[in-house]
Amino acid sequence: MTPEEMKQRTKQFGIRVIRVVESLPASRVCNIIGGQLLRAGTSVGSNYRAACRARSQAEFIAKLGIVEKEADEILSIVVASSNTARGGRRRPTRKSAIRNPQSAIGKSAIRNPQSAMAPPSTPTSEQNTNG
């Protein structure tokens, strides 16, 4: 998956999160959970874009760690909400609006950042010439 494809996936994920939060019923609990979900869900895309602008591979890996943390927070929120939903314990379905966020954004890119970004290139002697 290219960085551009990943940016598109994280953007679409953020849009799906926004739609889910907008569809929640108006209640105190839904407002609190929705706010957490909205912050974490939109953070995934913005932090991935920040990772793409990293100045080093170490910075890239650190930023992807933030993306993974936010995706894990979303998963925790969805699981906790579904376990306490009215009507008893329910499990998220495969066709739910928010699937496992780590698979939605590409878990392989988070676990193997070297495949998502080549190490920063060093100028060759041909590129260093001033003329």
N, CA, C and O atoms as CSV, one atom per row, in Angstrom:
chain,resi,resn,atom,element,x,y,z
A,1,MET,N,N,0.859,-1.169,0.000
A,1,MET,CA,C,0.000,0.000,0.000
A,1,MET,C,C,0.904,1.231,0.000
A,1,MET,O,O,1.861,1.319,0.769
A,2,THR,N,N,0.586,2.156,-0.859
A,2,THR,CA,C,1.386,3.375,-0.941
A,2,THR,C,C,0.955,4.360,0.147
A,2,THR,O,O,-0.144,4.246,0.690
A,3,PRO,N,N,1.823,5.328,0.464
A,3,PRO,CA,C,1.414,6.346,1.438
A,3,PRO,C,C,0.143,7.091,1.018
A,3,PRO,O,O,-0.674,7.444,1.869
A,4,GLU,N,N,-0.028,7.331,-0.269
A,4,GLU,CA,C,-1.242,8.027,-0.730
A,4,GLU,C,C,-2.489,7.181,-0.507
A,4,GLU,O,O,-3.536,7.701,-0.119
A,5,GLU,N,N,-2.378,5.877,-0.751
A,5,GLU,CA,C,-3.518,4.990,-0.499
A,5,GLU,C,C,-3.846,4.953,0.991
A,5,GLU,O,O,-5.014,4.938,1.381
A,6,MET,N,N,-2.806,4.941,1.811
A,6,MET,CA,C,-2.996,4.929,3.263
A,6,MET,C,C,-3.653,6.237,3.724
A,6,MET,O,O,-4.535,6.218,4.582
A,7,LYS,N,N,-3.229,7.357,3.163
A,7,LYS,CA,C,-3.852,8.643,3.504
A,7,LYS,C,C,-5.336,8.612,3.158
A,7,LYS,O,O,-6.169,9.096,3.924
A,8,GLN,N,N,-5.657,8.046,2.010
A,8,GLN,CA,C,-7.059,7.962,1.587
A,8,GLN,C,C,-7.854,7.062,2.537
A,8,GLN,O,O,-8.982,7.392,2.902
A,9,ARG,N,N,-7.273,5.929,2.938
A,9,ARG,CA,C,-7.968,5.018,3.864
A,9,ARG,C,C,-8.205,5.670,5.218
A,9,ARG,O,O,-9.285,5.538,5.795
A,10,THR,N,N,-7.193,6.377,5.726
A,10,THR,CA,C,-7.376,7.013,7.032
A,10,THR,C,C,-8.380,8.155,6.948
A,10,THR,O,O,-9.108,8.418,7.905
A,11,LYS,N,N,-8.421,8.830,5.808
A,11,LYS,CA,C,-9.412,9.895,5.619
A,11,LYS,C,C,-10.826,9.300,5.608
A,11,LYS,O,O,-11.725,9.818,6.269
A,12,GLN,N,N,-11.013,8.218,4.861
A,12,GLN,CA,C,-12.317,7.564,4.810
A,12,GLN,C,C,-12.719,7.017,6.180
A,12,GLN,O,O,-13.894,7.043,6.546
A,13,PHE,N,N,-11.743,6.527,6.927
A,13,PHE,CA,C,-12.018,6.043,8.278
A,13,PHE,C,C,-12.526,7.184,9.149
A,13,PHE,O,O,-13.506,7.018,9.874
A,14,GLY,N,N,-11.869,8.339,9.085
A,14,GLY,CA,C,-12.305,9.507,9.849
A,14,GLY,C,C,-13.723,9.931,9.483
A,14,GLY,O,O,-14.516,10.295,10.351
A,15,ILE,N,N,-14.030,9.881,8.197
A,15,ILE,CA,C,-15.378,10.240,7.737
A,15,ILE,C,C,-16.411,9.261,8.290
A,15,ILE,O,O,-17.493,9.673,8.707
A,16,ARG,N,N,-16.082,7.957,8.296
A,16,ARG,CA,C,-17.010,6.960,8.855
A,16,ARG,C,C,-17.225,7.186,10.350
A,16,ARG,O,O,-18.339,7.046,10.854
A,17,VAL,N,N,-16.153,7.535,11.047
A,17,VAL,CA,C,-16.277,7.814,12.488
A,17,VAL,C,C,-17.213,9.002,12.706
A,17,VAL,O,O,-18.090,8.953,13.569
A,18,ILE,N,N,-17.031,10.054,11.937
A,18,ILE,CA,C,-17.886,11.243,12.059
A,18,ILE,C,C,-19.346,10.865,11.837
A,18,ILE,O,O,-20.219,11.301,12.587
A,19,ARG,N,N,-19.615,10.061,10.818
A,19,ARG,CA,C,-20.998,9.652,10.529
A,19,ARG,C,C,-21.598,8.835,11.671
A,19,ARG,O,O,-22.767,9.001,12.019
A,20,VAL,N,N,-20.795,7.959,12.244
A,20,VAL,CA,C,-21.290,7.148,13.367
A,20,VAL,C,C,-21.610,8.048,14.553
A,20,VAL,O,O,-22.664,7.903,15.172
A,21,VAL,N,N,-20.714,8.974,14.875
A,21,VAL,CA,C,-20.939,9.871,16.013
A,21,VAL,C,C,-22.179,10.731,15.774
A,21,VAL,O,O,-22.963,10.960,16.695
A,22,GLU,N,N,-22.356,11.205,14.548
A,22,GLU,CA,C,-23.548,11.999,14.242
A,22,GLU,C,C,-24.829,11.197,14.399
A,22,GLU,O,O,-25.882,11.765,14.686
A,23,SER,N,N,-24.754,9.878,14.214
A,23,SER,CA,C,-25.954,9.048,14.294
A,23,SER,C,C,-26.291,8.589,15.710
A,23,SER,O,O,-27.338,7.979,15.924
A,24,LEU,N,N,-25.420,8.873,16.681
A,24,LEU,CA,C,-25.680,8.454,18.062
A,24,LEU,C,C,-26.864,9.220,18.641
A,24,LEU,O,O,-27.062,10.391,18.315
A,25,PRO,N,N,-27.648,8.575,19.492
A,25,PRO,CA,C,-28.766,9.274,20.122
A,25,PRO,C,C,-28.258,10.344,21.088
A,25,PRO,O,O,-27.150,10.254,21.617
A,26,ALA,N,N,-29.080,11.336,21.299
A,26,ALA,CA,C,-28.701,12.424,22.204
A,26,ALA,C,C,-28.876,11.970,23.651
A,26,ALA,O,O,-29.993,11.881,24.159
A,27,SER,N,N,-27.767,11.689,24.291
A,27,SER,CA,C,-27.770,11.351,25.708
A,27,SER,C,C,-26.407,11.729,26.269
A,27,SER,O,O,-25.449,11.942,25.526
A,28,ARG,N,N,-26.337,11.806,27.573
A,28,ARG,CA,C,-25.083,12.193,28.219
A,28,ARG,C,C,-23.969,11.201,27.891
A,28,ARG,O,O,-22.855,11.602,27.552
A,29,VAL,N,N,-24.266,9.924,27.990
A,29,VAL,CA,C,-23.270,8.889,27.723
A,29,VAL,C,C,-22.822,8.937,26.265
A,29,VAL,O,O,-21.626,8.877,25.977
A,30,CYS,N,N,-23.778,9.045,25.348
A,30,CYS,CA,C,-23.428,9.086,23.922
A,30,CYS,C,C,-22.608,10.326,23.583
A,30,CYS,O,O,-21.729,10.269,22.723
A,31,ASN,N,N,-22.884,11.443,24.249
A,31,ASN,CA,C,-22.092,12.647,23.999
A,31,ASN,C,C,-20.641,12.463,24.444
A,31,ASN,O,O,-19.712,12.891,23.757
A,32,ILE,N,N,-20.460,11.828,25.590
A,32,ILE,CA,C,-19.104,11.610,26.102
A,32,ILE,C,C,-18.367,10.587,25.243
A,32,ILE,O,O,-17.245,10.832,24.800
A,33,ILE,N,N,-18.997,9.451,25.013
A,33,ILE,CA,C,-18.374,8.406,24.195
A,33,ILE,C,C,-18.156,8.923,22.772
A,33,ILE,O,O,-17.103,8.692,22.178
A,34,GLY,N,N,-19.132,9.608,22.241
A,34,GLY,CA,C,-19.014,10.154,20.887
A,34,GLY,C,C,-17.864,11.132,20.762
A,34,GLY,O,O,-17.159,11.143,19.753
A,35,GLY,N,N,-17.670,11.955,21.786
A,35,GLY,CA,C,-16.560,12.906,21.772
A,35,GLY,C,C,-15.211,12.202,21.761
A,35,GLY,O,O,-14.306,12.584,21.019
A,36,GLN,N,N,-15.085,11.172,22.587
A,36,GLN,CA,C,-13.836,10.398,22.611
A,36,GLN,C,C,-13.599,9.720,21.270
A,36,GLN,O,O,-12.489,9.736,20.739
A,37,LEU,N,N,-14.650,9.127,20.734
A,37,LEU,CA,C,-14.559,8.428,19.460
A,37,LEU,C,C,-14.192,9.398,18.339
A,37,LEU,O,O,-13.364,9.083,17.484
A,38,LEU,N,N,-14.800,10.556,18.347
A,38,LEU,CA,C,-14.532,11.556,17.320
A,38,LEU,C,C,-13.084,12.038,17.375
A,38,LEU,O,O,-12.425,12.145,16.341
A,39,ARG,N,N,-12.590,12.327,18.568
A,39,ARG,CA,C,-11.201,12.785,18.703
A,39,ARG,C,C,-10.212,11.722,18.241
A,39,ARG,O,O,-9.289,12.010,17.479
A,40,ALA,N,N,-10.409,10.501,18.702
A,40,ALA,CA,C,-9.480,9.428,18.340
A,40,ALA,C,C,-9.597,9.070,16.855
A,40,ALA,O,O,-8.588,8.847,16.186
A,41,GLY,N,N,-10.812,9.016,16.353
A,41,GLY,CA,C,-11.030,8.613,14.960
A,41,GLY,C,C,-10.473,9.584,13.950
A,41,GLY,O,O,-9.941,9.169,12.921
A,42,THR,N,N,-10.585,10.861,14.223
A,42,THR,CA,C,-10.042,11.846,13.290
A,42,THR,C,C,-8.546,12.028,13.496
A,42,THR,O,O,-7.843,12.495,12.600
A,43,SER,N,N,-8.064,11.663,14.667
A,43,SER,CA,C,-6.640,11.761,14.965
A,43,SER,C,C,-5.816,10.755,14.163
A,43,SER,O,O,-4.652,11.012,13.852
A,44,VAL,N,N,-6.405,9.628,13.833
A,44,VAL,CA,C,-5.682,8.596,13.088
A,44,VAL,C,C,-5.149,9.162,11.777
A,44,VAL,O,O,-3.966,9.018,11.470
A,45,GLY,N,N,-6.011,9.797,11.014
A,45,GLY,CA,C,-5.603,10.342,9.723
A,45,GLY,C,C,-4.603,11.472,9.847
A,45,GLY,O,O,-3.619,11.520,9.110
A,46,SER,N,N,-4.850,12.382,10.778
A,46,SER,CA,C,-3.933,13.518,10.907
A,46,SER,C,C,-2.562,13.076,11.400
A,46,SER,O,O,-1.546,13.618,10.966
A,47,ASN,N,N,-2.522,12.107,12.294
A,47,ASN,CA,C,-1.230,11.613,12.768
A,47,ASN,C,C,-0.509,10.790,11.704
A,47,ASN,O,O,0.721,10.805,11.646
A,48,TYR,N,N,-1.249,10.076,10.864
A,48,TYR,CA,C,-0.589,9.365,9.765
A,48,TYR,C,C,0.024,10.364,8.787
A,48,TYR,O,O,1.142,10.166,8.311
A,49,ARG,N,N,-0.703,11.427,8.492
A,49,ARG,CA,C,-0.149,12.454,7.596
A,49,ARG,C,C,1.102,13.088,8.206
A,49,ARG,O,O,2.063,13.383,7.496
A,50,ALA,N,N,1.082,13.292,9.508
A,50,ALA,CA,C,2.268,13.820,10.188
A,50,ALA,C,C,3.426,12.832,10.080
A,50,ALA,O,O,4.575,13.240,9.912
A,51,ALA,N,N,3.134,11.550,10.175
A,51,ALA,CA,C,4.182,10.534,10.034
A,51,ALA,C,C,4.801,10.579,8.645
A,51,ALA,O,O,6.006,10.384,8.489
A,52,CYS,N,N,3.984,10.834,7.649
A,52,CYS,CA,C,4.501,10.912,6.279
A,52,CYS,C,C,5.444,12.101,6.096
A,52,CYS,O,O,6.282,12.098,5.195
A,53,ARG,N,N,5.311,13.101,6.939
A,53,ARG,CA,C,6.196,14.271,6.866
A,53,ARG,C,C,7.397,14.139,7.802
A,53,ARG,O,O,8.140,15.100,7.998
A,54,ALA,N,N,7.587,12.965,8.373
A,54,ALA,CA,C,8.674,12.756,9.341
A,54,ALA,C,C,10.027,13.044,8.693
A,54,ALA,O,O,10.233,12.804,7.504
A,55,ARG,N,N,10.937,13.563,9.506
A,55,ARG,CA,C,12.271,13.905,9.019
A,55,ARG,C,C,13.247,12.749,9.148
A,55,ARG,O,O,14.348,12.807,8.602
A,56,SER,N,N,12.860,11.696,9.864
A,56,SER,CA,C,13.723,10.531,10.015
A,56,SER,C,C,12.847,9.300,10.185
A,56,SER,O,O,11.646,9.394,10.439
A,57,GLN,N,N,13.475,8.156,10.038
A,57,GLN,CA,C,12.722,6.917,10.223
A,57,GLN,C,C,12.284,6.760,11.679
A,57,GLN,O,O,11.202,6.237,11.946
A,58,ALA,N,N,13.116,7.208,12.617
A,58,ALA,CA,C,12.743,7.128,14.039
A,58,ALA,C,C,11.507,7.981,14.324
A,58,ALA,O,O,10.615,7.557,15.060
A,59,GLU,N,N,11.453,9.171,13.749
A,59,GLU,CA,C,10.287,10.037,13.934
A,59,GLU,C,C,9.055,9.408,13.283
A,59,GLU,O,O,7.957,9.467,13.838
A,60,PHE,N,N,9.237,8.812,12.112
A,60,PHE,CA,C,8.139,8.141,11.416
A,60,PHE,C,C,7.556,7.025,12.293
A,60,PHE,O,O,6.340,6.919,12.449
A,61,ILE,N,N,8.436,6.200,12.860
A,61,ILE,CA,C,7.996,5.092,13.703
A,61,ILE,C,C,7.279,5.615,14.948
A,61,ILE,O,O,6.269,5.048,15.366
A,62,ALA,N,N,7.793,6.685,15.537
A,62,ALA,CA,C,7.147,7.267,16.722
A,62,ALA,C,C,5.749,7.772,16.379
A,62,ALA,O,O,4.805,7.551,17.138
A,63,LYS,N,N,5.611,8.446,15.243
A,63,LYS,CA,C,4.298,8.967,14.836
A,63,LYS,C,C,3.333,7.821,14.541
A,63,LYS,O,O,2.150,7.906,14.873
A,64,LEU,N,N,3.833,6.745,13.915
A,64,LEU,CA,C,2.960,5.599,13.664
A,64,LEU,C,C,2.524,4.951,14.972
A,64,LEU,O,O,1.436,4.381,15.051
A,65,GLY,N,N,3.363,5.036,15.993
A,65,GLY,CA,C,2.971,4.535,17.307
A,65,GLY,C,C,1.767,5.285,17.843
A,65,GLY,O,O,0.895,4.695,18.482
A,66,ILE,N,N,1.715,6.593,17.585
A,66,ILE,CA,C,0.558,7.401,17.993
A,66,ILE,C,C,-0.678,6.955,17.221
A,66,ILE,O,O,-1.764,6.836,17.788
A,67,VAL,N,N,-0.508,6.708,15.923
A,67,VAL,CA,C,-1.633,6.233,15.100
A,67,VAL,C,C,-2.172,4.924,15.663
A,67,VAL,O,O,-3.384,4.747,15.785
A,68,GLU,N,N,-1.274,4.011,16.003
A,68,GLU,CA,C,-1.701,2.726,16.553
A,68,GLU,C,C,-2.411,2.907,17.894
A,68,GLU,O,O,-3.411,2.243,18.165
A,69,LYS,N,N,-1.896,3.800,18.726
A,69,LYS,CA,C,-2.513,4.067,20.036
A,69,LYS,C,C,-3.934,4.595,19.868
A,69,LYS,O,O,-4.847,4.162,20.571
A,70,GLU,N,N,-4.122,5.529,18.940
A,70,GLU,CA,C,-5.460,6.090,18.707
A,70,GLU,C,C,-6.399,5.028,18.144
A,70,GLU,O,O,-7.566,4.967,18.531
A,71,ALA,N,N,-5.903,4.194,17.236
A,71,ALA,CA,C,-6.729,3.123,16.671
A,71,ALA,C,C,-7.131,2.130,17.760
A,71,ALA,O,O,-8.264,1.649,17.781
A,72,ASP,N,N,-6.201,1.828,18.660
A,72,ASP,CA,C,-6.508,0.923,19.762
A,72,ASP,C,C,-7.539,1.539,20.704
A,72,ASP,O,O,-8.399,0.833,21.231
A,73,GLU,N,N,-7.457,2.852,20.916
A,73,GLU,CA,C,-8.447,3.533,21.762
A,73,GLU,C,C,-9.838,3.411,21.150
A,73,GLU,O,O,-10.817,3.191,21.863
A,74,ILE,N,N,-9.924,3.556,19.835
A,74,ILE,CA,C,-11.219,3.432,19.157
A,74,ILE,C,C,-11.768,2.027,19.359
A,74,ILE,O,O,-12.945,1.849,19.672
A,75,LEU,N,N,-10.916,1.043,19.179
A,75,LEU,CA,C,-11.347,-0.342,19.359
A,75,LEU,C,C,-11.848,-0.562,20.788
A,75,LEU,O,O,-12.871,-1.216,20.992
A,76,SER,N,N,-11.144,-0.028,21.760
A,76,SER,CA,C,-11.558,-0.159,23.162
A,76,SER,C,C,-12.918,0.483,23.403
A,76,SER,O,O,-13.764,-0.080,24.096
A,77,ILE,N,N,-13.122,1.656,22.831
A,77,ILE,CA,C,-14.393,2.372,22.994
A,77,ILE,C,C,-15.528,1.558,22.374
A,77,ILE,O,O,-16.584,1.396,22.986
A,78,VAL,N,N,-15.312,1.051,21.168
A,78,VAL,CA,C,-16.359,0.301,20.476
A,78,VAL,C,C,-16.695,-0.980,21.245
A,78,VAL,O,O,-17.868,-1.313,21.415
A,79,VAL,N,N,-15.671,-1.693,21.707
A,79,VAL,CA,C,-15.917,-2.935,22.450
A,79,VAL,C,C,-16.624,-2.637,23.768
A,79,VAL,O,O,-17.591,-3.316,24.115
A,80,ALA,N,N,-16.153,-1.624,24.511
A,80,ALA,CA,C,-16.781,-1.280,25.786
A,80,ALA,C,C,-18.230,-0.846,25.575
A,80,ALA,O,O,-19.107,-1.225,26.351
A,81,SER,N,N,-18.490,-0.057,24.535
A,81,SER,CA,C,-19.850,0.414,24.271
A,81,SER,C,C,-20.756,-0.739,23.897
A,81,SER,O,O,-21.905,-0.805,24.333
A,82,SER,N,N,-20.234,-1.655,23.082
A,82,SER,CA,C,-21.088,-2.763,22.653
A,82,SER,C,C,-21.357,-3.725,23.811
A,82,SER,O,O,-22.413,-4.355,23.855
A,83,ASN,N,N,-20.415,-3.843,24.744
A,83,ASN,CA,C,-20.612,-4.727,25.891
A,83,ASN,C,C,-21.586,-4.144,26.909
A,83,ASN,O,O,-22.163,-4.892,27.698
A,84,THR,N,N,-21.779,-2.845,26.910
A,84,THR,CA,C,-22.683,-2.221,27.870
A,84,THR,C,C,-23.931,-1.657,27.211
A,84,THR,O,O,-24.709,-0.946,27.848
A,85,ALA,N,N,-24.121,-1.973,25.939
A,85,ALA,CA,C,-25.280,-1.442,25.215
A,85,ALA,C,C,-26.573,-1.912,25.869
A,85,ALA,O,O,-26.630,-2.982,26.475
A,86,ARG,N,N,-27.601,-1.098,25.733
A,86,ARG,CA,C,-28.905,-1.500,26.259
A,86,ARG,C,C,-29.338,-2.795,25.608
A,86,ARG,O,O,-29.117,-3.006,24.415
A,87,GLY,N,N,-29.939,-3.641,26.374
A,87,GLY,CA,C,-30.400,-4.918,25.834
A,87,GLY,C,C,-29.393,-6.031,26.029
A,87,GLY,O,O,-29.564,-7.120,25.481
A,88,GLY,N,N,-28.354,-5.783,26.793
A,88,GLY,CA,C,-27.404,-6.855,27.089
A,88,GLY,C,C,-26.130,-6.758,26.279
A,88,GLY,O,O,-25.888,-5.790,25.557
A,89,ARG,N,N,-25.337,-7.779,26.422
A,89,ARG,CA,C,-24.031,-7.827,25.773
A,89,ARG,C,C,-24.203,-8.057,24.273
A,89,ARG,O,O,-24.886,-8.985,23.840
A,90,ARG,N,N,-23.571,-7.193,23.503
A,90,ARG,CA,C,-23.602,-7.334,22.046
A,90,ARG,C,C,-22.181,-7.223,21.528
A,90,ARG,O,O,-21.348,-6.521,22.101
A,91,ARG,N,N,-21.922,-7.914,20.454
A,91,ARG,CA,C,-20.602,-7.841,19.846
A,91,ARG,C,C,-20.713,-7.043,18.556
A,91,ARG,O,O,-21.732,-7.123,17.872
A,92,PRO,N,N,-19.679,-6.271,18.209
A,92,PRO,CA,C,-19.709,-5.549,16.938
A,92,PRO,C,C,-19.780,-6.540,15.777
A,92,PRO,O,O,-19.149,-7.596,15.815
A,93,THR,N,N,-20.544,-6.197,14.757
A,93,THR,CA,C,-20.646,-7.064,13.592
A,93,THR,C,C,-19.581,-6.684,12.575
A,93,THR,O,O,-19.004,-5.598,12.633
A,94,ARG,N,N,-19.332,-7.594,11.643
A,94,ARG,CA,C,-18.334,-7.319,10.604
A,94,ARG,C,C,-18.771,-6.159,9.728
A,94,ARG,O,O,-17.928,-5.443,9.187
A,95,LYS,N,N,-20.060,-5.963,9.581
A,95,LYS,CA,C,-20.548,-4.916,8.693
A,95,LYS,C,C,-20.853,-3.625,9.437
A,95,LYS,O,O,-21.549,-2.757,8.912
A,96,SER,N,N,-20.338,-3.492,10.654
A,96,SER,CA,C,-20.593,-2.269,11.398
A,96,SER,C,C,-19.895,-1.099,10.721
A,96,SER,O,O,-18.947,-1.288,9.959
A,97,ALA,N,N,-20.360,0.088,10.998
A,97,ALA,CA,C,-19.797,1.281,10.359
A,97,ALA,C,C,-18.334,1.468,10.698
A,97,ALA,O,O,-17.568,2.003,9.897
A,98,ILE,N,N,-17.945,1.031,11.881
A,98,ILE,CA,C,-16.542,1.127,12.257
A,98,ILE,C,C,-16.031,-0.282,12.487
A,98,ILE,O,O,-16.368,-0.930,13.478
A,99,ARG,N,N,-15.228,-0.737,11.573
A,99,ARG,CA,C,-14.607,-2.047,11.739
A,99,ARG,C,C,-13.390,-1.869,12.622
A,99,ARG,O,O,-13.126,-0.774,13.119
A,100,ASN,N,N,-12.651,-2.948,12.816
A,100,ASN,CA,C,-11.418,-2.876,13.583
A,100,ASN,C,C,-10.540,-1.803,12.969
A,100,ASN,O,O,-10.074,-1.967,11.841
A,101,PRO,N,N,-10.301,-0.707,13.681
A,101,PRO,CA,C,-9.577,0.409,13.091
A,101,PRO,C,C,-8.168,0.056,12.657
A,101,PRO,O,O,-7.646,0.649,11.713
A,102,GLN,N,N,-7.544,-0.900,13.328
A,102,GLN,CA,C,-6.186,-1.254,12.931
A,102,GLN,C,C,-6.188,-1.935,11.574
A,102,GLN,O,O,-5.254,-1.747,10.795
A,103,SER,N,N,-7.220,-2.727,11.270
A,103,SER,CA,C,-7.269,-3.325,9.943
A,103,SER,C,C,-7.766,-2.303,8.926
A,103,SER,O,O,-7.405,-2.376,7.751
A,104,ALA,N,N,-8.580,-1.362,9.359
A,104,ALA,CA,C,-9.088,-0.357,8.436
A,104,ALA,C,C,-7.980,0.556,7.919
A,104,ALA,O,O,-8.038,1.025,6.783
A,105,ILE,N,N,-6.982,0.805,8.742
A,105,ILE,CA,C,-5.912,1.693,8.292
A,105,ILE,C,C,-4.689,0.928,7.835
A,105,ILE,O,O,-3.737,1.535,7.346
A,106,GLY,N,N,-4.686,-0.378,7.979
A,106,GLY,CA,C,-3.574,-1.171,7.504
A,106,GLY,C,C,-2.610,-1.527,8.614
A,106,GLY,O,O,-1.581,-0.876,8.789
A,107,LYS,N,N,-2.946,-2.558,9.358
A,107,LYS,CA,C,-2.130,-2.939,10.508
A,107,LYS,C,C,-0.708,-3.273,10.093
A,107,LYS,O,O,0.224,-3.069,10.871
A,108,SER,N,N,-0.524,-3.785,8.876
A,108,SER,CA,C,0.824,-4.146,8.452
A,108,SER,C,C,1.725,-2.921,8.377
A,108,SER,O,O,2.921,-3.025,8.649
A,109,ALA,N,N,1.186,-1.779,8.018
A,109,ALA,CA,C,2.005,-0.566,7.949
A,109,ALA,C,C,2.396,-0.096,9.336
A,109,ALA,O,O,3.453,0.507,9.518
A,110,ILE,N,N,1.550,-0.371,10.313
A,110,ILE,CA,C,1.874,0.026,11.678
A,110,ILE,C,C,2.905,-0.934,12.263
A,110,ILE,O,O,3.861,-0.500,12.907
A,111,ARG,N,N,2.719,-2.228,12.044
A,111,ARG,CA,C,3.623,-3.230,12.597
A,111,ARG,C,C,4.955,-3.290,11.854
A,111,ARG,O,O,5.973,-3.649,12.445
A,112,ASN,N,N,4.962,-2.944,10.565
A,112,ASN,CA,C,6.177,-3.027,9.773
A,112,ASN,C,C,6.400,-1.703,9.058
A,112,ASN,O,O,6.218,-1.622,7.843
A,113,PRO,N,N,6.787,-0.672,9.785
A,113,PRO,CA,C,6.904,0.649,9.170
A,113,PRO,C,C,7.964,0.712,8.079
A,113,PRO,O,O,7.916,1.596,7.224
A,114,GLN,N,N,8.920,-0.212,8.096
A,114,GLN,CA,C,9.941,-0.189,7.055
A,114,GLN,C,C,9.317,-0.419,5.684
A,114,GLN,O,O,9.812,0.101,4.684
A,115,SER,N,N,8.240,-1.189,5.631
A,115,SER,CA,C,7.589,-1.416,4.343
A,115,SER,C,C,6.761,-0.208,3.918
A,115,SER,O,O,6.461,-0.054,2.734
A,116,ALA,N,N,6.395,0.637,4.851
A,116,ALA,CA,C,5.583,1.804,4.532
A,116,ALA,C,C,6.431,3.017,4.167
A,116,ALA,O,O,5.961,3.942,3.505
A,117,MET,N,N,7.678,2.998,4.606
A,117,MET,CA,C,8.529,4.152,4.317
A,117,MET,C,C,9.964,3.679,4.192
A,117,MET,O,O,10.491,3.018,5.087
A,118,ALA,N,N,10.584,4.016,3.094
A,118,ALA,CA,C,11.993,3.689,2.927
A,118,ALA,C,C,12.801,4.578,3.856
A,118,ALA,O,O,12.358,5.677,4.192
A,119,PRO,N,N,13.974,4.127,4.281
A,119,PRO,CA,C,14.788,4.980,5.138
A,119,PRO,C,C,15.111,6.287,4.436
A,119,PRO,O,O,15.180,6.325,3.208
A,120,PRO,N,N,15.311,7.354,5.189
A,120,PRO,CA,C,15.621,8.624,4.571
A,120,PRO,C,C,16.845,8.472,3.673
A,120,PRO,O,O,17.847,7.872,4.062
A,121,SER,N,N,16.750,9.019,2.482
A,121,SER,CA,C,17.854,8.871,1.542
A,121,SER,C,C,18.942,9.882,1.860
A,121,SER,O,O,18.681,10.987,2.335
A,122,THR,N,N,20.147,9.474,1.588
A,122,THR,CA,C,21.279,10.380,1.760
A,122,THR,C,C,21.711,10.831,0.388
A,122,THR,O,O,21.708,10.029,-0.546
A,123,PRO,N,N,22.083,12.084,0.232
A,123,PRO,CA,C,22.477,12.566,-1.096
A,123,PRO,C,C,23.699,11.806,-1.596
A,123,PRO,O,O,24.640,11.555,-0.844
A,124,THR,N,N,23.671,11.446,-2.872
A,124,THR,CA,C,24.813,10.788,-3.478
A,124,THR,C,C,25.831,11.834,-3.882
A,124,THR,O,O,25.542,13.030,-3.873
A,125,SER,N,N,26.998,11.393,-4.230
A,125,SER,CA,C,28.037,12.350,-4.612
A,125,SER,C,C,27.628,13.131,-5.862
A,125,SER,O,O,28.038,14.278,-6.038
A,126,GLU,N,N,26.815,12.508,-6.737
A,126,GLU,CA,C,26.336,13.210,-7.926
A,126,GLU,C,C,25.376,14.329,-7.561
A,126,GLU,O,O,25.359,15.370,-8.219
A,127,GLN,N,N,24.572,14.127,-6.512
A,127,GLN,CA,C,23.614,15.142,-6.098
A,127,GLN,C,C,24.293,16.263,-5.321
A,127,GLN,O,O,23.739,17.357,-5.212
A,128,ASN,N,N,25.487,16.012,-4.778
A,128,ASN,CA,C,26.191,17.010,-3.972
A,128,ASN,C,C,26.983,17.999,-4.810
A,128,ASN,O,O,27.497,18.978,-4.269
A,129,THR,N,N,27.094,17.780,-6.090
A,129,THR,CA,C,27.887,18.702,-6.906
A,129,THR,C,C,27.159,20.017,-7.068
A,129,THR,O,O,25.932,20.046,-7.163
A,130,ASN,N,N,27.878,21.062,-7.098
A,130,ASN,CA,C,27.281,22.395,-7.220
A,130,ASN,C,C,27.376,22.903,-8.637
A,130,ASN,O,O,27.752,24.060,-8.825
A,131,GLY,N,N,27.080,22.169,-9.580
A,131,GLY,CA,C,27.201,22.738,-10.890
A,131,GLY,C,C,26.590,21.942,-11.889
A,131,GLY,O,O,26.612,22.304,-13.066
